[in-house]
Amino acid sequence: MSVETSVFERNSEMPNKELGNFLRKLRERTSPEGLGFSGGGRRRTPGLRREEVASLCQISTTWYSWIEQGRDVSVSTGVLLRLSEIFRISEAQREYLFNVAGKQKEKDASPPQEPIPEAVVQIVRSYPHPAYVLDGSWNAVRWNSFAEELFIGWLSPGSHFRNLLEYMFLSSEALTLVVSWEERARRLVGDFRADCGSNLHDPLKAKLIEKLQRESSPFQEFWNEEDVSWRESGEKIFHHPKFGRLIFDQATFRLVERRDLKVSLFVPFSGRDFSVSQGV
């Protein structure tokens, strides 16, 4: 069996497995007391029991167990809504839950082949501070000279990495550049999971995830936590080897005409007018 064949075979089962893993993590994090169950007694694991979730969802314990086990069963929209209420999940987590269960229209499964809109290219190129564009797999496809100066080892000329996750988890430069690396890296993984949703079985994304799990213990740890979050705008702090401490506000936008693309713009903290090359 070829490597390509084995990857595709594993990926065909991935959505059910991801749904089951995600629900298990949510169940383990949910307080029994908050839903009227006793938290004491002989609970061997934290959180709710499967039979308690099944009872609240008005389905059989066996059926719910099959869902968590990743079996080939269909989960109705009504059950997903009840699970959302039971686990009191965020909007980002709810969207991910419905996507990975295949109950929302797939986005980005076949990324458009149209070129990046010229207006976007010009905006990024002429923007007076760091700016870049990511594709659906988080590869940098456009960036400006200020981003080259800021992101040493990623967008700088001759860099080995162009994928943001590979850079964050496999590059030594990222460890020194990004202040509070562990916190930022964990959030990045949660955002990637939310961003991919139902497309985690896409061959390119699956190979990227497999590579990162194999080569980065922190990525494997964060990925297995099953956290889902939308990328947060706001303050980003860097320790640049040449310019020292740099603080930016980051804003990220998704393009209407190319939903697989995201544009990130960095604004100097507190509105101060400086570029990376001017330092702080």
Contacts in CASP RR format, 6 or more apart in sequence:
PFRMAT RR
TARGET T0000
AUTHOR 0000-0000-0000
METHOD contacts of the structure
MODEL  1
MSVETSVFERNSEMPNKELGNFLRKLRERTSPEGLGFSGGGRRRTPGLRR
EEVASLCQISTTWYSWIEQGRDVSVSTGVLLRLSEIFRISEAQREYLFNV
AGKQKEKDASPPQEPIPEAVVQIVRSYPHPAYVLDGSWNAVRWNSFAEEL
FIGWLSPGSHFRNLLEYMFLSSEALTLVVSWEERARRLVGDFRADCGSNL
HDPLKAKLIEKLQRESSPFQEFWNEEDVSWRESGEKIFHHPKFGRLIFDQ
ATFRLVERRDLKVSLFVPFSGRDFSVSQGV
7 203 0 8 1.000
7 206 0 8 1.000
7 207 0 8 1.000
7 210 0 8 1.000
8 203 0 8 1.000
10 206 0 8 1.000
11 201 0 8 1.000
11 202 0 8 1.000
11 203 0 8 1.000
11 206 0 8 1.000
12 201 0 8 1.000
13 70 0 8 1.000
14 200 0 8 1.000
14 201 0 8 1.000
14 206 0 8 1.000
15 100 0 8 1.000
15 101 0 8 1.000
15 102 0 8 1.000
15 198 0 8 1.000
15 200 0 8 1.000
15 201 0 8 1.000
16 70 0 8 1.000
16 71 0 8 1.000
16 72 0 8 1.000
16 73 0 8 1.000
17 70 0 8 1.000
18 100 0 8 1.000
18 200 0 8 1.000
19 67 0 8 1.000
19 70 0 8 1.000
19 75 0 8 1.000
19 97 0 8 1.000
19 100 0 8 1.000
19 101 0 8 1.000
20 67 0 8 1.000
20 68 0 8 1.000
20 69 0 8 1.000
20 70 0 8 1.000
21 226 0 8 1.000
22 96 0 8 1.000
22 97 0 8 1.000
22 100 0 8 1.000
22 226 0 8 1.000
22 228 0 8 1.000
23 67 0 8 1.000
23 68 0 8 1.000
23 83 0 8 1.000
23 97 0 8 1.000
24 68 0 8 1.000
24 226 0 8 1.000
25 225 0 8 1.000
25 226 0 8 1.000
26 83 0 8 1.000
26 87 0 8 1.000
26 89 0 8 1.000
26 93 0 8 1.000
26 226 0 8 1.000
27 47 0 8 1.000
27 48 0 8 1.000
27 50 0 8 1.000
27 53 0 8 1.000
27 68 0 8 1.000
27 87 0 8 1.000
28 45 0 8 1.000
28 46 0 8 1.000
28 47 0 8 1.000
28 48 0 8 1.000
29 46 0 8 1.000
29 47 0 8 1.000
29 87 0 8 1.000
30 47 0 8 1.000
30 48 0 8 1.000
30 86 0 8 1.000
30 87 0 8 1.000
30 88 0 8 1.000
31 39 0 8 1.000
31 47 0 8 1.000
32 38 0 8 1.000
32 39 0 8 1.000
32 43 0 8 1.000
32 47 0 8 1.000
32 48 0 8 1.000
32 49 0 8 1.000
32 52 0 8 1.000
33 39 0 8 1.000
35 48 0 8 1.000
35 52 0 8 1.000
35 56 0 8 1.000
35 86 0 8 1.000
37 48 0 8 1.000
37 52 0 8 1.000
43 49 0 8 1.000
48 86 0 8 1.000
50 61 0 8 1.000
50 64 0 8 1.000
50 65 0 8 1.000
50 68 0 8 1.000
51 61 0 8 1.000
53 64 0 8 1.000
53 83 0 8 1.000
53 86 0 8 1.000
54 60 0 8 1.000
54 61 0 8 1.000
54 63 0 8 1.000
54 64 0 8 1.000
54 65 0 8 1.000
55 61 0 8 1.000
56 82 0 8 1.000
56 86 0 8 1.000
57 64 0 8 1.000
57 79 0 8 1.000
57 82 0 8 1.000
57 83 0 8 1.000
57 86 0 8 1.000
58 82 0 8 1.000
59 79 0 8 1.000
63 73 0 8 1.000
66 73 0 8 1.000
67 73 0 8 1.000
67 75 0 8 1.000
75 101 0 8 1.000
75 103 0 8 1.000
77 98 0 8 1.000
77 103 0 8 1.000
80 97 0 8 1.000
80 98 0 8 1.000
80 101 0 8 1.000
80 103 0 8 1.000
83 97 0 8 1.000
84 94 0 8 1.000
84 97 0 8 1.000
87 93 0 8 1.000
89 97 0 8 1.000
90 228 0 8 1.000
90 229 0 8 1.000
92 194 0 8 1.000
92 228 0 8 1.000
92 229 0 8 1.000
92 230 0 8 1.000
93 194 0 8 1.000
93 228 0 8 1.000
93 229 0 8 1.000
95 104 0 8 1.000
95 194 0 8 1.000
95 197 0 8 1.000
96 193 0 8 1.000
96 194 0 8 1.000
96 197 0 8 1.000
96 228 0 8 1.000
98 104 0 8 1.000
99 106 0 8 1.000
99 107 0 8 1.000
99 197 0 8 1.000
99 198 0 8 1.000
100 197 0 8 1.000
100 198 0 8 1.000
100 200 0 8 1.000
101 198 0 8 1.000
102 198 0 8 1.000
104 198 0 8 1.000
106 198 0 8 1.000
106 199 0 8 1.000
107 198 0 8 1.000
107 199 0 8 1.000
107 259 0 8 1.000
108 136 0 8 1.000
108 199 0 8 1.000
108 259 0 8 1.000
108 260 0 8 1.000
109 198 0 8 1.000
109 199 0 8 1.000
109 202 0 8 1.000
111 135 0 8 1.000
111 136 0 8 1.000
111 260 0 8 1.000
112 258 0 8 1.000
112 260 0 8 1.000
114 257 0 8 1.000
114 258 0 8 1.000
116 133 0 8 1.000
116 141 0 8 1.000
116 142 0 8 1.000
116 258 0 8 1.000
116 261 0 8 1.000
117 255 0 8 1.000
117 257 0 8 1.000
117 258 0 8 1.000
120 133 0 8 1.000
120 142 0 8 1.000
120 255 0 8 1.000
120 261 0 8 1.000
120 263 0 8 1.000
121 142 0 8 1.000
123 131 0 8 1.000
123 263 0 8 1.000
124 131 0 8 1.000
124 132 0 8 1.000
124 133 0 8 1.000
124 142 0 8 1.000
124 143 0 8 1.000
124 144 0 8 1.000
124 263 0 8 1.000
125 142 0 8 1.000
125 144 0 8 1.000
126 144 0 8 1.000
127 144 0 8 1.000
127 146 0 8 1.000
127 265 0 8 1.000
128 146 0 8 1.000
128 275 0 8 1.000
129 146 0 8 1.000
129 248 0 8 1.000
129 265 0 8 1.000
129 266 0 8 1.000
129 267 0 8 1.000
129 268 0 8 1.000
129 275 0 8 1.000
129 276 0 8 1.000
130 143 0 8 1.000
130 144 0 8 1.000
130 146 0 8 1.000
130 147 0 8 1.000
130 149 0 8 1.000
130 150 0 8 1.000
130 151 0 8 1.000
130 248 0 8 1.000
130 265 0 8 1.000
130 266 0 8 1.000
130 276 0 8 1.000
131 143 0 8 1.000
131 144 0 8 1.000
131 146 0 8 1.000
131 147 0 8 1.000
131 263 0 8 1.000
131 264 0 8 1.000
131 265 0 8 1.000
131 266 0 8 1.000
132 140 0 8 1.000
132 142 0 8 1.000
132 143 0 8 1.000
132 144 0 8 1.000
132 147 0 8 1.000
132 151 0 8 1.000
132 155 0 8 1.000
132 263 0 8 1.000
132 264 0 8 1.000
133 140 0 8 1.000
133 141 0 8 1.000
133 142 0 8 1.000
133 143 0 8 1.000
133 261 0 8 1.000
133 262 0 8 1.000
133 263 0 8 1.000
133 264 0 8 1.000
134 140 0 8 1.000
134 141 0 8 1.000
134 164 0 8 1.000
134 261 0 8 1.000
134 262 0 8 1.000
134 264 0 8 1.000
135 141 0 8 1.000
135 260 0 8 1.000
135 261 0 8 1.000
136 195 0 8 1.000
136 260 0 8 1.000
136 261 0 8 1.000
136 262 0 8 1.000
137 163 0 8 1.000
137 204 0 8 1.000
137 205 0 8 1.000
137 208 0 8 1.000
138 163 0 8 1.000
138 164 0 8 1.000
138 165 0 8 1.000
138 192 0 8 1.000
138 195 0 8 1.000
139 162 0 8 1.000
139 163 0 8 1.000
139 164 0 8 1.000
140 154 0 8 1.000
140 155 0 8 1.000
140 162 0 8 1.000
140 163 0 8 1.000
140 164 0 8 1.000
141 261 0 8 1.000
143 151 0 8 1.000
143 155 0 8 1.000
146 266 0 8 1.000
146 275 0 8 1.000
146 276 0 8 1.000
146 277 0 8 1.000
147 155 0 8 1.000
147 266 0 8 1.000
148 155 0 8 1.000
148 156 0 8 1.000
148 157 0 8 1.000
149 156 0 8 1.000
149 243 0 8 1.000
149 275 0 8 1.000
149 276 0 8 1.000
149 277 0 8 1.000
150 238 0 8 1.000
150 240 0 8 1.000
150 246 0 8 1.000
150 266 0 8 1.000
150 276 0 8 1.000
151 167 0 8 1.000
151 177 0 8 1.000
152 173 0 8 1.000
152 177 0 8 1.000
152 240 0 8 1.000
152 241 0 8 1.000
153 159 0 8 1.000
153 160 0 8 1.000
153 161 0 8 1.000
153 167 0 8 1.000
153 171 0 8 1.000
153 173 0 8 1.000
153 174 0 8 1.000
154 161 0 8 1.000
154 162 0 8 1.000
154 164 0 8 1.000
154 167 0 8 1.000
154 171 0 8 1.000
154 173 0 8 1.000
154 174 0 8 1.000
155 162 0 8 1.000
159 167 0 8 1.000
160 171 0 8 1.000
161 167 0 8 1.000
161 170 0 8 1.000
161 171 0 8 1.000
163 208 0 8 1.000
164 188 0 8 1.000
165 188 0 8 1.000
165 189 0 8 1.000
165 192 0 8 1.000
165 208 0 8 1.000
165 212 0 8 1.000
165 219 0 8 1.000
166 208 0 8 1.000
166 211 0 8 1.000
166 212 0 8 1.000
167 173 0 8 1.000
167 174 0 8 1.000
168 174 0 8 1.000
168 178 0 8 1.000
168 184 0 8 1.000
168 185 0 8 1.000
168 188 0 8 1.000
169 185 0 8 1.000
169 212 0 8 1.000
169 215 0 8 1.000
169 216 0 8 1.000
169 218 0 8 1.000
169 219 0 8 1.000
170 212 0 8 1.000
170 215 0 8 1.000
170 216 0 8 1.000
174 181 0 8 1.000
175 181 0 8 1.000
176 239 0 8 1.000
176 241 0 8 1.000
177 238 0 8 1.000
177 239 0 8 1.000
177 240 0 8 1.000
177 241 0 8 1.000
178 184 0 8 1.000
178 185 0 8 1.000
178 238 0 8 1.000
179 237 0 8 1.000
179 238 0 8 1.000
179 239 0 8 1.000
179 245 0 8 1.000
180 237 0 8 1.000
182 218 0 8 1.000
184 236 0 8 1.000
185 218 0 8 1.000
185 219 0 8 1.000
185 222 0 8 1.000
186 222 0 8 1.000
186 225 0 8 1.000
186 227 0 8 1.000
187 229 0 8 1.000
187 231 0 8 1.000
187 232 0 8 1.000
188 231 0 8 1.000
189 219 0 8 1.000
189 222 0 8 1.000
189 223 0 8 1.000
189 225 0 8 1.000
189 227 0 8 1.000
190 222 0 8 1.000
190 227 0 8 1.000
190 228 0 8 1.000
190 229 0 8 1.000
191 229 0 8 1.000
191 230 0 8 1.000
191 231 0 8 1.000
191 232 0 8 1.000
193 200 0 8 1.000
193 223 0 8 1.000
193 226 0 8 1.000
193 227 0 8 1.000
193 228 0 8 1.000
194 228 0 8 1.000
194 229 0 8 1.000
194 230 0 8 1.000
195 231 0 8 1.000
196 202 0 8 1.000
196 205 0 8 1.000
199 205 0 8 1.000
200 206 0 8 1.000
200 209 0 8 1.000
209 223 0 8 1.000
212 219 0 8 1.000
212 220 0 8 1.000
212 223 0 8 1.000
213 219 0 8 1.000
213 220 0 8 1.000
213 223 0 8 1.000
231 252 0 8 1.000
233 249 0 8 1.000
233 250 0 8 1.000
233 251 0 8 1.000
233 252 0 8 1.000
234 249 0 8 1.000
234 250 0 8 1.000
234 251 0 8 1.000
235 247 0 8 1.000
235 248 0 8 1.000
235 249 0 8 1.000
235 250 0 8 1.000
235 269 0 8 1.000
236 247 0 8 1.000
236 248 0 8 1.000
236 249 0 8 1.000
236 250 0 8 1.000
236 266 0 8 1.000
237 245 0 8 1.000
237 246 0 8 1.000
237 247 0 8 1.000
238 245 0 8 1.000
238 246 0 8 1.000
238 247 0 8 1.000
238 248 0 8 1.000
239 245 0 8 1.000
239 246 0 8 1.000
240 246 0 8 1.000
240 276 0 8 1.000
243 276 0 8 1.000
243 277 0 8 1.000
243 279 0 8 1.000
243 280 0 8 1.000
244 279 0 8 1.000
244 280 0 8 1.000
245 280 0 8 1.000
246 276 0 8 1.000
246 279 0 8 1.000
246 280 0 8 1.000
247 268 0 8 1.000
247 269 0 8 1.000
247 280 0 8 1.000
248 266 0 8 1.000
248 267 0 8 1.000
248 268 0 8 1.000
248 269 0 8 1.000
249 266 0 8 1.000
249 267 0 8 1.000
249 268 0 8 1.000
249 269 0 8 1.000
249 271 0 8 1.000
250 264 0 8 1.000
250 265 0 8 1.000
250 266 0 8 1.000
250 267 0 8 1.000
251 264 0 8 1.000
251 265 0 8 1.000
251 267 0 8 1.000
252 262 0 8 1.000
252 263 0 8 1.000
252 264 0 8 1.000
252 265 0 8 1.000
253 262 0 8 1.000
253 263 0 8 1.000
253 264 0 8 1.000
253 265 0 8 1.000
254 261 0 8 1.000
254 262 0 8 1.000
254 263 0 8 1.000
255 261 0 8 1.000
255 262 0 8 1.000
255 263 0 8 1.000
268 274 0 8 1.000
274 280 0 8 1.000
END
